[in-house]
Amino acid sequence: MPAKLMLGHKVRRLRRESGLSQAQMAEQLAISASYLNLIEHNQRPVTVGLLLKLAQNFGIDLQRFSTDDEARLVSGLGEVLTDALFRGMDVGKQDLRELAAAAPGIAEAMIALYGAYRQARQELESVTDTAGPEFARARTAPVEAARDFFQAELNHFPELEAAAEALWQGASLDGNALFASLARYLDGAHRLKVQTMPASIMGAMIRRHDPHRARVLLSEMLSASSRAFQLACEIASIEHQPLIERILTRAGTADEDARSLIRIGLINYFAGAVILPYGAFAEAAALVRYDLGVLAARFGATFEQVCHRLTTLQRPDARGVPFFLIRVDAAGNVSKRFSANSLHFARFGGACPVWNVHHAFESPGRILTQIAEMPDDSRYLSIARTVSKPWHRGPSRAAQYALALGCEARHAHHLVYADGLGIEEKDRADPIGITCRTCPRQDCSHRAYPAAHRALPRTDLIRTDPLFAGA
């Protein structure tokens, strides 16, 4: 835990939500009202002792409450201000830090407003491009809302972990025959038969609930671990909808598309917790030093299932390495994104092309490692590999993605992939950025956009390659 936690806005919000005056809250915390006032205005840090008093008196989750989200807000505001709308405005990094610290609600509102503006602009461009009555609407806002919710929760849901553990105990599941165990449980508890169906019948569907014939239909294209995963999803949908809806209330959004995406994500979370039980998986991960191949083989899971599960190991008494995970396609579109550490992904643009996740497509199935250094000198170990979805049909190519799983350099010694990389050696790191618009590196040969707040060259006598290098 950092020595100084400037969490004044969280303390103020907690006090207001509790309906207390400064004097009343100060009395409960055994401090003076003037000292509380200084804390709320970020003129004094929240000490560990005060955090414990807050937890005792107000029942807060210390991990979530003590997480300083200022860096995330500064990163989001920095991306917003790279838009051409704000060119010429002299807004520095310190200005953003002060805004994020003093008025985080306004910072959140600015980022949300810009997201809505981007969506409206994309929809207008879609209309223009198609020049017809039917067009594909850009649906970025619900996706971002869902991703923000999982980020705010640190991608860890103790209620769903407990529900998964209760299923293991109540159903006496067999880890060596998990699919059969889950199928037997669905039959005994819900009178549902599980049937594997030909791809010619299922088409694009991988799972279908047939209430009229009391069946759960699974596509034959699914792997063994994916079949077990889908049965766990079915159990979540049948038994844990009230629990999922209670968790969903924390999202604070009325957007039905966003709520639907979050709901699906929570169902998938439960399924992941079932096929990769927290205790056994976390212990094995530490024992084999997070060797992804060994973990996949030991638990009969896919590479992606293992990577995804590793991002959720945030139980206070059995916390794993805090990982980030991102999944992209060959065009750079992000379809999965989680971060349990200080890395903040781009919200409104593509990722850095120097990052090894984009090079994974050049070596399908091979694990690539990289020491990546951000402009602020922070370092990360990044592990990238391609994955394919097996349920394609006919002559069309299987959907292929690249996954990047990584952690801060200070945790790298826990991973087998860091051996021999020389992660602390200065010349061993690849300089990367969040996205071209926010990256300050002017000599990058991969730059696709001019850097924020820098004018383009006004002369034809100098030509750089690429065009925006130095801009």
C-alpha positions in Angstrom: 0.0 0.0 0.0 1.5 3.4 -0.9 2.8 5.6 1.9 0.5 8.5 1.0 -3.1 8.0 -0.3 -4.8 11.2 -1.4 -8.4 9.9 -1.3 -10.2 13.0 -0.3 -12.9 12.7 -2.9 -13.7 9.2 -1.8 -13.9 10.1 1.8 -16.2 13.1 1.0 -18.4 10.9 -1.2 -18.6 8.2 1.5 -19.6 10.9 4.1 -22.3 12.3 1.9 -23.7 8.9 1.0 -23.9 8.2 4.7 -25.8 11.4 5.4 -23.2 12.7 7.8 -21.7 16.2 8.5 -18.0 16.6 8.8 -18.3 16.9 12.5 -20.3 13.7 12.8 -18.0 11.6 10.6 -14.9 13.0 12.4 -16.4 12.0 15.7 -16.9 8.4 14.5 -13.3 8.3 13.3 -11.9 9.9 16.5 -10.3 12.8 14.6 -11.0 16.5 14.5 -13.4 18.0 12.0 -10.7 20.4 10.8 -8.4 17.4 10.1 -11.2 15.6 8.2 -11.7 18.8 6.2 -8.0 18.8 5.2 -8.3 15.1 4.2 -11.4 15.8 2.0 -9.5 18.6 0.2 -6.4 16.3 -0.4 -4.2 18.4 1.9 -3.6 15.4 4.2 -3.2 11.8 3.2 -5.4 8.9 4.4 -3.2 6.9 6.7 -3.4 3.1 7.1 -4.9 3.6 10.6 -7.6 5.9 9.3 -8.4 3.4 6.5 -8.9 0.7 9.2 -11.3 3.0 11.1 -13.2 3.7 7.9 -13.5 0.0 7.3 -14.7 -0.7 10.8 -17.2 2.1 11.0 -18.6 2.1 7.4 -18.0 -1.5 6.1 -15.9 -0.5 3.1 -13.8 -2.8 1.0 -10.2 -1.6 1.8 -8.7 -2.9 -1.4 -11.2 -1.0 -3.6 -11.4 2.1 -1.4 -7.6 2.5 -1.2 -7.1 2.1 -4.9 -6.1 5.5 -6.2 -7.9 6.1 -9.6 -6.2 9.4 -10.2 -3.8 7.8 -12.7 -6.7 6.3 -14.7 -8.5 9.6 -14.8 -5.3 11.5 -15.9 -4.8 8.9 -18.7 -8.4 9.3 -19.9 -8.3 13.1 -19.8 -5.0 13.0 -21.7 -6.6 11.0 -24.5 -9.6 13.4 -24.6 -7.3 16.4 -25.0 -5.4 14.9 -27.9 -8.5 15.5 -30.1 -8.1 18.2 -32.7 -11.0 20.0 -30.9 -8.5 21.0 -28.2 -5.5 21.8 -30.3 -3.8 25.0 -29.2 -5.0 24.7 -25.6 -2.2 24.9 -23.1 -3.2 22.1 -20.7 -0.4 20.3 -19.0 -0.1 17.0 -17.2 -0.1 18.8 -13.9 -3.4 20.5 -14.7 -4.9 17.1 -15.4 -3.6 15.7 -12.1 -5.0 18.6 -10.2 -8.4 18.2 -11.8 -8.5 14.5 -11.2 -7.5 15.0 -7.6 -9.8 17.9 -6.8 -12.8 17.0 -8.9 -12.8 13.4 -10.0 -16.5 13.5 -10.8 -16.0 16.3 -13.3 -13.1 14.3 -14.8 -15.3 11.2 -15.2 -18.0 13.4 -16.7 -15.6 14.9 -19.3 -14.4 11.4 -20.3 -18.0 10.1 -20.6 -19.1 13.2 -22.6 -16.2 12.8 -25.0 -17.1 9.1 -25.4 -20.6 10.1 -26.4 -19.2 12.7 -28.8 -17.0 10.0 -30.4 -19.9 7.6 -30.7 -22.1 10.3 -32.4 -19.3 11.2 -34.8 -18.8 7.5 -35.7 -22.5 7.0 -36.3 -22.5 10.0 -38.6 -19.5 8.7 -40.5 -21.2 5.4 -40.8 -24.3 7.0 -42.4 -22.0 9.0 -44.8 -20.0 5.9 -45.7 -23.0 3.7 -46.4 -25.1 6.3 -48.1 -28.2 4.2 -47.6 -31.0 3.7 -45.2 -29.5 0.6 -43.5 -26.1 0.9 -41.8 -24.3 -0.6 -38.8 -24.4 1.6 -35.8 -21.3 2.2 -33.9 -21.9 0.8 -30.4 -18.8 1.9 -28.5 -20.5 3.6 -25.5 -22.1 0.4 -24.0 -18.9 -1.5 -24.5 -16.9 1.1 -22.7 -19.4 1.3 -19.9 -19.2 -2.4 -19.4 -15.4 -2.4 -19.5 -15.3 0.5 -17.0 -17.5 -1.4 -14.6 -15.2 -4.5 -14.6 -12.2 -2.2 -14.2 -13.8 -0.4 -11.2 -14.5 -3.8 -9.6 -10.9 -4.9 -10.3 -12.4 -7.8 -12.2 -13.0 -9.7 -9.0 -16.4 -10.6 -7.6 -16.3 -12.5 -4.3 -20.0 -13.3 -4.5 -19.6 -15.2 -7.7 -16.4 -16.9 -6.4 -18.4 -18.1 -3.4 -21.3 -19.3 -5.6 -18.8 -21.3 -7.8 -17.2 -22.9 -4.7 -20.7 -23.8 -3.3 -21.5 -25.6 -6.6 -18.3 -27.6 -6.4 -19.2 -28.7 -2.9 -23.0 -29.2 -3.4 -22.7 -31.0 -6.7 -19.6 -33.0 -5.7 -18.0 -32.1 -9.1 -15.1 -34.2 -10.4 -12.2 -32.2 -11.8 -11.2 -35.1 -14.0 -14.6 -35.3 -15.6 -16.0 -31.8 -15.2 -18.2 -31.8 -18.2 -19.9 -35.1 -17.2 -20.3 -33.8 -13.6 -21.9 -30.6 -14.7 -24.2 -32.4 -17.2 -25.2 -34.8 -14.4 -25.9 -31.9 -12.1 -28.2 -30.1 -14.7 -30.1 -33.4 -15.1 -30.5 -34.0 -11.4 -31.2 -30.5 -10.3 -33.1 -29.0 -13.2 -34.2 -32.0 -15.3 -32.2 -30.7 -18.3 -30.5 -33.1 -20.7 -27.3 -32.1 -22.4 -26.9 -32.9 -26.1 -24.1 -32.2 -28.5 -25.4 -31.2 -31.8 -23.9 -31.1 -35.4 -22.5 -27.8 -36.6 -24.9 -28.1 -39.6 -27.8 -27.7 -37.1 -26.4 -25.3 -34.6 -25.0 -22.9 -37.2 -23.4 -19.9 -35.4 -24.8 -20.9 -32.1 -22.5 -22.6 -29.6 -25.1 -23.1 -26.8 -28.9 -23.1 -26.9 -31.4 -23.6 -24.1 -34.5 -25.5 -25.3 -37.1 -25.2 -22.6 -39.8 -27.1 -24.5 -37.8 -30.3 -24.7 -35.8 -29.6 -21.5 -32.5 -29.7 -23.3 -29.2 -27.8 -23.4 -27.8 -28.0 -26.9 -24.0 -27.6 -27.4 -22.2 -27.3 -30.7 -19.9 -30.1 -31.6 -17.3 -27.5 -32.6 -16.6 -26.6 -28.9 -13.5 -28.0 -27.2 -13.9 -30.1 -24.1 -13.1 -27.2 -21.7 -15.4 -24.9 -23.7 -18.3 -27.4 -23.3 -17.8 -27.4 -19.6 -17.6 -23.6 -19.6 -20.9 -23.4 -21.4 -22.7 -25.7 -19.0 -21.4 -23.5 -16.1 -22.9 -20.5 -17.9 -26.2 -22.4 -18.1 -26.1 -23.0 -14.4 -25.4 -19.3 -13.7 -28.3 -18.3 -15.9 -30.7 -20.6 -14.1 -29.6 -20.3 -10.5 -27.8 -17.0 -10.0 -29.8 -14.4 -11.9 -30.8 -12.6 -8.6 -27.2 -12.5 -7.5 -26.1 -11.2 -10.9 -28.8 -8.5 -10.8 -27.7 -7.4 -7.4 -24.1 -7.0 -8.6 -25.4 -5.2 -11.7 -26.9 -2.5 -9.5 -23.3 -1.4 -8.7 -22.8 -0.5 -12.4 -25.0 2.6 -12.0 -26.1 2.6 -15.7 -29.6 2.5 -17.2 -28.3 1.7 -20.7 -29.8 -1.7 -21.4 -27.1 -2.6 -23.9 -24.4 -1.9 -21.3 -26.3 -3.8 -18.7 -26.7 -6.8 -21.1 -22.9 -6.8 -21.7 -22.2 -6.7 -18.0 -24.7 -9.4 -17.3 -23.0 -11.7 -19.9 -19.6 -10.8 -18.4 -20.8 -11.8 -14.9 -22.2 -15.1 -16.2 -18.9 -15.8 -17.9 -17.0 -14.9 -14.7 -19.0 -17.5 -12.8 -18.3 -20.1 -15.4 -14.5 -19.3 -15.3 -14.6 -19.7 -11.5 -16.2 -23.1 -11.9 -13.8 -24.6 -14.4 -10.8 -23.0 -12.7 -11.5 -23.1 -8.9 -9.9 -20.2 -7.1 -8.0 -22.0 -4.4 -6.5 -24.8 -6.5 -5.8 -22.6 -9.5 -4.1 -19.8 -7.5 -1.9 -22.3 -5.7 -0.9 -24.1 -8.9 -0.2 -20.8 -10.7 2.2 -19.7 -8.0 3.8 -23.2 -7.8 4.5 -23.4 -11.5 5.4 -19.7 -11.7 2.5 -18.8 -14.0 3.6 -21.2 -16.8 0.5 -20.8 -19.0 1.0 -24.1 -20.9 1.3 -26.1 -17.7 -1.8 -24.5 -16.2 -3.8 -25.1 -19.3 -2.8 -28.8 -19.4 -3.3 -29.4 -15.6 -6.8 -27.9 -15.6 -7.9 -29.0 -19.0 -8.5 -25.4 -20.0 -7.7 -23.3 -23.1 -4.9 -20.8 -23.2 -7.3 -17.9 -23.2 -9.3 -19.3 -20.2 -6.2 -19.5 -18.2 -5.1 -16.0 -19.1 -8.5 -14.6 -18.3 -8.7 -16.3 -15.0 -5.3 -15.0 -13.9 -6.7 -11.4 -14.1 -9.3 -12.3 -11.5 -7.0 -13.5 -8.7 -7.6 -10.6 -6.4 -8.9 -12.2 -3.2 -7.5 -10.3 -0.3 -6.1 -13.3 1.5 -4.9 -15.1 -1.6 -4.0 -12.5 -4.1 -2.1 -13.4 -7.2 0.1 -11.3 -9.5 -1.9 -8.3 -10.7 -2.1 -8.9 -14.5 -3.5 -6.9 -17.4 -5.1 -8.7 -20.4 -6.0 -7.4 -23.8 -7.3 -9.3 -26.9 -7.1 -7.8 -30.3 -7.8 -8.9 -33.9 -5.5 -8.5 -36.9 -7.0 -5.0 -37.5 -6.3 -3.9 -34.0 -9.8 -3.9 -32.7 -10.0 -4.6 -29.0 -12.6 -7.2 -27.9 -11.4 -7.9 -24.4 -9.6 -5.7 -21.9 -8.9 -6.0 -18.2 -6.3 -4.4 -16.0 -5.6 -5.2 -12.3 -2.4 -3.0 -12.3 -1.3 0.5 -13.2 -1.4 0.0 -17.0 -4.2 2.1 -18.5 -5.3 1.1 -22.0 -6.3 3.5 -24.7 -10.1 4.2 -24.7 -10.5 6.1 -27.9 -7.7 4.9 -30.2 -5.5 1.9 -31.2 -2.7 0.5 -29.1 1.0 1.1 -29.8 2.3 -0.9 -32.8 5.6 -1.6 -31.1 3.8 -3.7 -28.5 4.3 -7.5 -29.0 0.6 -8.2 -29.0 0.5 -7.0 -32.6 3.5 -9.1 -33.7 2.0 -12.3 -32.4 0.1 -12.7 -35.7 3.5 -13.2 -37.4 4.2 -16.3 -35.3 0.9 -18.0 -34.7 0.8 -20.2 -31.6 4.2 -19.1 -30.4 4.6 -17.2 -27.1 6.4 -13.9 -27.4 7.9 -12.1 -24.5 8.7 -8.4 -24.2 10.0 -5.9 -21.7 8.0 -2.7 -22.5 8.9 0.7 -21.1 6.2 3.5 -21.0 7.0 7.2 -21.4 6.9 7.6 -17.6 9.7 5.0 -17.3 7.4 2.3 -15.8 8.1 -1.2 -17.1 6.0 -4.2 -17.9 6.5 -7.8 -18.8 4.2 -8.6 -21.7 3.5 -12.2 -22.9 1.7 -12.4 -26.2 0.3 -15.3 -28.3 -2.4 -15.9 -30.9 -5.6 -17.9 -30.2 -8.2 -19.2 -32.6 -11.9 -19.8 -32.2 -12.5 -23.4 -33.2 -16.2 -23.2 -34.2 -15.9 -21.8 -37.7 -17.5 -23.7 -40.6 -16.7 -24.1 -44.2 -13.9 -22.5 -46.2 -13.9 -19.3 -44.2 -10.9 -18.6 -42.0 -11.2 -19.2 -38.3 -11.4 -16.1 -36.2 -7.9 -15.4 -34.9 -6.9 -13.1 -32.1 -3.8 -12.1 -30.2 -3.7 -12.0 -26.4 -1.3 -10.1 -24.3 -1.0 -10.9 -20.7 1.4 -8.9 -18.5 2.4 -7.4 -15.2 4.5 -4.6 -13.8 8.2 -5.3 -13.8 8.3 -5.5 -10.0 6.2 -8.7 -10.2 8.1 -10.3 -13.1 10.3 -12.5 -11.0 7.2 -14.6 -10.1 6.8 -15.5 -13.8 8.9 -18.2 -15.6 8.8 -16.0 -18.7 11.0 -13.3 -17.1 14.0 -15.7 -16.7 17.0 -14.5 -18.6 15.3 -11.4 -20.0 17.3 -8.9 -17.9 14.2 -7.0 -17.1 16.1 -4.3 -15.1 18.7 -3.7 -17.8 18.0 -0.3 -19.4 18.8 -1.3 -23.0 16.6 -4.4 -22.9 13.3 -2.6 -22.9 11.2 -1.6 -26.0 9.9 1.9 -25.7 6.1 1.9 -26.2 3.2 4.2 -25.5 -0.5 4.0 -24.8 -1.5 5.3 -28.2 0.2 7.6 -30.8 -1.8 10.6 -30.0 -0.7 10.6 -26.4 2.9 9.3 -26.8 5.5 12.0 -26.4 8.2 10.1 -28.3 9.0 12.2 -31.4 11.6 9.9 -33.0 9.4 6.8 -33.3 9.4 5.2 -36.7 6.0 3.7 -36.1 4.1 7.0 -35.4 0.7 7.0 -37.2 -0.6 10.3 -35.9 1.0 13.6 -34.9 1.5 14.0 -31.1 -1.0 16.0 -29.2 -0.5 19.8 -29.1 2.3 19.7 -31.7 1.8 21.5 -35.0 2.6 19.7 -38.3 5.7 20.9 -40.3 4.9 24.0 -42.3 7.6 23.6 -44.9 8.1 21.2 -47.8 11.9 21.4 -47.5 11.9 18.8 -44.7 10.3 15.4 -45.1 10.3 12.8 -42.3 9.5 9.1 -42.6 7.0 8.4 -41.3 5.3 11.7 -42.0 4.4 12.5 -38.4 7.8 11.6 -36.9 9.0 14.7 -35.0 5.5 16.2 -35.2 
